[in-house]
Amino acid sequence: MAIKVKKTIPYNFSEKHKEYIRRCRSCTYNIAEGAVRAGKTVDNVIAFCKELRDTPDKLHLATASTAATAKLIIGDCNGFGVEHYFRGQCKWKKYRGNDALVIRGKFTKYKEKIIMFVGGGKADSYKKFRGTSIGMWIATEIDLHHMETVREALTRQAAAKRRKIFWDLNPCTPGALIYKNYIDDYAKKAADGTLLGGYNYGHFTIADNINITDEQREAFISQYDVNTAEYRRKVLGIRCPADGLIFQQFADDPEKFITDEKYSGVKFISLGVDFGGNKSRTVFVASAILENYQALGVIADYKMSGGKGTVDPDRINRELIQFYKYIHALYPNARILYVDCDNASQELTNGIRLAFMRANIPAVVRDCWKGAITDRIYALNGLMTQGRFFVHRDCQNVIDSLSTQVWDAKESTKDVRLDDGTCDIDTADALEYSFSRFIKMFNIFS
């Protein structure tokens, strides 16, 4: 008896997306690349779910840079994810220590299907599914996966009865290993007829997503600086290297971001601390979160004098406490809540924590959230583009650093900020530590 299904999830696809989804049925390799908000992930999710209904394989894999991201983007997908497609027929459980969605119901003819949700961004991520045999593999942001994860996942599919991969990604630098080792290699082999199983590649931009209005599209595009690689990749959907100045818009017109006034509407203040090493200096930066994360304002910066062997932990503690008191005097009614320190120096952080306790300073001293450097850079560029970033004129270290940071032209496989002593990366790090834990709260790329 045929199963009658009532549509309750508002899937809505343009013909270009429909054609990509149709091709997934007959192709082993399915890769959707292009701009942000183009609908790539939803395409792969629905194609994956359709295959899951009658695939003879029981165990499957879903990955992203982290397991939590995989669950959010593939499992939930804003109401369009796997758990919604199989609503009422699936449950979240544990399988071999991993979060897994176990499906059994009308759609699968009551045969059990298991999807493991695993992170893939680290060198040892593959250990989470090593030793298993999987059928299909769906991955979002495949460019953020470690190559060991990619290799192992493909190996785990060797015995699959219906082997399929579904990858999506935003364009990155053309020399990225995911292109060189896999995507471009697959395309070449498909063109000369040596790739068995079928190759399905789709390129999409936000203009291909019929669910987004013209007003929403324009508002989204306005978040990006047109002079950056990020704009070319995330808006135009073009592969391109990151080169030249990182904060071009700041370097072109610093006065647009510099203020001589004290900030109003300070929600709280956070201090970022980068510890010096052999050739670097210890730097403090104080940043104010304005209103309800509406803007970021740099209040003050401080670079400790002295080279290697002349700066001891006690001196760092003393000068950081002095810096704290200076900020408190500038903004007596604002709360200085956090001191986010470089997490590579636990002994120094512990010393600061003890010194603050002895001085009865209530700020929380903790490890910073580093994340990917590019995430911090893109967030700051986004705030600048939206007119939500300001720096006080007295912060000359921050001003000089933002004006001179450049991409490393020698790196061809990934985006790397040049760190050879020619520009002030110590101040860059301290600034980023002061706000990096709150990036999501700013809702920059909504």
Long-range contacts (C-beta under 8 A, 24 or more apart in sequence): 3-106, 3-107, 9-79, 9-80, 9-84, 9-85, 11-42, 11-46, 11-80, 12-210, 12-211, 13-39, 13-43, 13-210, 14-208, 14-209, 14-210, 16-202, 16-204, 16-208, 17-43, 17-202, 17-204, 17-208, 17-209, 20-47, 20-200, 20-202, 20-204, 21-46, 21-47, 21-50, 23-198, 23-200, 23-202, 24-50, 24-51, 24-164, 24-166, 24-200, 25-50, 25-51, 26-198, 27-164, 27-197, 27-198, 27-199, 27-200, 28-163, 28-164, 28-165, 28-196, 28-197, 28-198, 28-199, 29-165, 29-186, 29-190, 29-195, 29-197, 29-198, 29-199, 29-200, 30-164, 30-165, 30-166, 30-167, 30-200, 31-142, 31-165, 31-167, 31-168, 31-169, 31-183, 31-186, 31-200, 31-201, 31-202, 32-166, 32-167, 32-168, 32-169, 32-202, 32-203, 32-204, 33-168, 33-169, 33-170, 33-171, 33-183, 33-201, 33-202, 33-203, 33-204, 33-237, 34-170, 34-171, 34-202, 34-203, 34-204, 34-205, 34-208, 34-237, 35-170, 35-171, 35-204, 35-205, 35-206, 35-233, 35-234, 35-235, 35-236, 35-237, 36-170, 36-206, 36-220, 36-234, 36-235, 36-445, 37-206, 37-209, 37-212, 37-220, 38-204, 38-205, 38-206, 38-208, 38-209, 38-237, 39-204, 39-208, 39-209, 39-211, 40-168, 40-169, 40-202, 40-204, 41-73, 41-74, 41-77, 41-140, 41-168, 42-77, 42-80, 43-168, 43-202, 44-138, 44-140, 44-166, 44-167, 44-168, 45-74, 45-77, 45-80, 45-81, 45-82, 45-85, 45-138, 46-80, 46-85, 47-166, 48-82, 48-136, 48-138, 48-164, 48-166, 49-82, 49-85, 49-86, 51-136, 51-162, 51-164, 52-82, 52-86, 52-103, 52-107, 52-108, 52-113, 52-115, 52-136, 53-107, 53-108, 54-108, 54-109, 55-113, 55-135, 55-136, 55-161, 55-162, 56-135, 56-161, 56-162, 57-134, 57-135, 57-136, 57-160, 57-161, 57-162, 58-111, 58-112, 58-113, 58-114, 58-135, 59-95, 59-114, 59-116, 59-132, 59-133, 59-134, 59-135, 60-113, 60-114, 60-115, 60-116, 60-134, 60-135, 60-136, 60-137, 60-138, 61-115, 61-116, 61-118, 61-129, 61-134, 61-136, 61-137, 61-138, 61-153, 61-156, 62-101, 62-115, 62-116, 62-117, 62-118, 62-137, 62-138, 62-139, 63-117, 63-118, 63-119, 63-120, 63-125, 63-137, 63-138, 63-139, 63-140, 63-145, 63-149, 63-153, 64-119, 64-120, 64-121, 64-139, 64-140, 64-141, 64-144, 65-119, 65-120, 65-121, 65-141, 65-144, 65-145, 66-119, 66-121, 67-98, 67-99, 67-117, 67-118, 67-119, 67-128, 68-119, 69-119, 69-140, 69-141, 70-117, 70-118, 70-119, 70-140, 71-99, 71-117, 73-140, 73-141, 74-117, 74-138, 74-140, 75-101, 75-117, 82-115, 96-129, 96-132, 97-128, 98-128, 98-129, 120-144, 120-145, 120-146, 120-149, 120-150, 120-153, 121-145, 121-146, 121-149, 122-146, 122-149, 123-148, 124-148, 125-149, 126-151, 126-152, 126-153, 129-153, 129-156, 130-156, 132-156, 133-157, 133-158, 133-159, 133-160, 134-160, 135-160, 135-161, 135-162, 135-163, 135-164, 136-160, 136-162, 136-163, 136-164, 136-165, 136-166, 137-164, 137-165, 137-166, 138-165, 138-166, 138-167, 139-165, 139-166, 139-167, 139-168, 140-168, 141-168, 141-169, 141-170, 142-167, 142-168, 142-169, 142-178, 143-169, 143-170, 143-172, 143-176, 143-178, 145-178, 147-177, 147-178, 147-181, 150-178, 150-181, 150-182, 163-197, 170-233, 170-234, 170-237, 171-232, 171-233, 171-237, 171-238, 171-239, 171-240, 172-233, 172-239, 172-414, 172-415, 173-229, 173-239, 173-240, 173-241, 173-242, 173-411, 173-412, 173-413, 173-414, 173-415, 174-239, 174-240, 174-241, 175-241, 175-412, 175-413, 176-413, 176-414, 177-413, 179-239, 180-413, 203-237, 204-237, 205-235, 205-236, 205-237, 206-235, 222-385, 222-386, 223-382, 223-385, 223-386, 223-444, 223-445, 224-381, 224-382, 224-385, 225-249, 225-381, 225-384, 225-385, 228-381, 229-407, 229-415, 230-378, 230-381, 241-407, 241-412, 242-407, 242-415, 243-407, 243-409, 244-406, 244-407, 245-404, 245-405, 245-406, 246-377, 246-381, 246-405, 246-406, 246-407, 246-417, 247-380, 247-381, 247-384, 247-402, 247-403, 247-405, 249-381, 249-384, 249-385, 250-384, 250-402, 250-403, 251-402, 251-403, 251-404, 254-399, 254-402, 254-403, 257-384, 257-389, 257-390, 257-391, 258-390, 258-391, 258-392, 258-393, 258-399, 259-297, 259-390, 259-391, 259-392, 259-393, 260-392, 260-393, 262-330, 262-331, 263-288, 263-290, 263-297, 263-299, 263-331, 263-390, 264-290, 265-290, 265-291, 265-294, 266-290, 266-297, 266-331, 266-334, 267-291, 267-292, 267-293, 268-334, 268-335, 268-336, 268-337, 268-338, 269-299, 269-327, 269-331, 269-334, 269-335, 269-336, 269-337, 270-336, 270-337, 270-338, 270-339, 270-340, 270-434, 270-435, 270-437, 270-438, 271-320, 271-323, 271-324, 271-327, 271-336, 271-338, 271-339, 271-340, 271-363, 271-434, 272-340, 272-368, 272-429, 272-430, 272-431, 272-432, 272-433, 272-434, 272-435, 273-320, 273-339, 273-340, 273-341, 273-342, 273-352, 273-368, 273-430, 273-433, 274-342, 274-426, 274-427, 274-429, 274-430, 274-433, 275-316, 275-341, 275-342, 275-344, 275-345, 275-348, 276-304, 276-308, 276-311, 276-426, 277-308, 278-308, 279-308, 279-421, 280-425, 280-426, 281-305, 281-426, 282-311, 282-316, 282-426, 283-397, 283-426, 283-427, 283-429, 283-430, 284-319, 284-320, 284-323, 284-430, 285-395, 285-397, 285-398, 285-427, 285-430, 285-431, 285-433, 285-434, 286-323, 286-327, 286-336, 286-434, 287-431, 287-434, 287-435, 288-331, 288-334, 289-435, 289-438, 293-438, 293-441, 293-442, 293-443, 294-388, 295-383, 295-388, 295-389, 295-390, 296-383, 296-388, 296-389, 296-390, 296-435, 296-442, 297-389, 297-390, 297-391, 297-392, 298-390, 298-391, 298-392, 298-395, 298-398, 298-431, 298-434, 299-327, 299-330, 299-331, 299-392, 299-395, 300-326, 300-327, 300-330, 300-392, 300-394, 300-395, 301-395, 301-396, 301-397, 301-398, 301-427, 301-430, 301-431, 302-397, 303-397, 303-426, 303-427, 313-347, 313-348, 313-351, 314-351, 316-348, 316-351, 316-352, 317-351, 317-352, 317-355, 318-355, 320-352, 320-355, 321-355, 321-356, 321-359, 321-361, 324-356, 324-361, 324-363, 336-363, 337-363, 337-364, 338-363, 338-364, 338-365, 338-366, 338-437, 339-363, 339-364, 339-365, 339-366, 340-366, 340-367, 340-368, 340-369, 340-433, 340-434, 340-436, 340-437, 341-365, 341-366, 341-367, 341-368, 341-433, 342-368, 342-429, 342-433, 343-367, 343-368, 343-370, 368-433, 368-436, 368-437, 369-433, 369-436, 369-437, 370-433, 370-436, 371-436, 371-439, 373-417, 373-432, 374-415, 375-439, 376-432, 376-436, 376-439, 377-417, 377-432, 379-435, 379-436, 379-439, 379-442, 379-444, 380-431, 380-432, 382-444, 382-445, 383-442, 383-444, 386-444, 388-442, 397-424, 397-427, 398-427, 398-431, 400-424, 400-427, 401-425, 401-427, 401-428, 401-431, 402-428
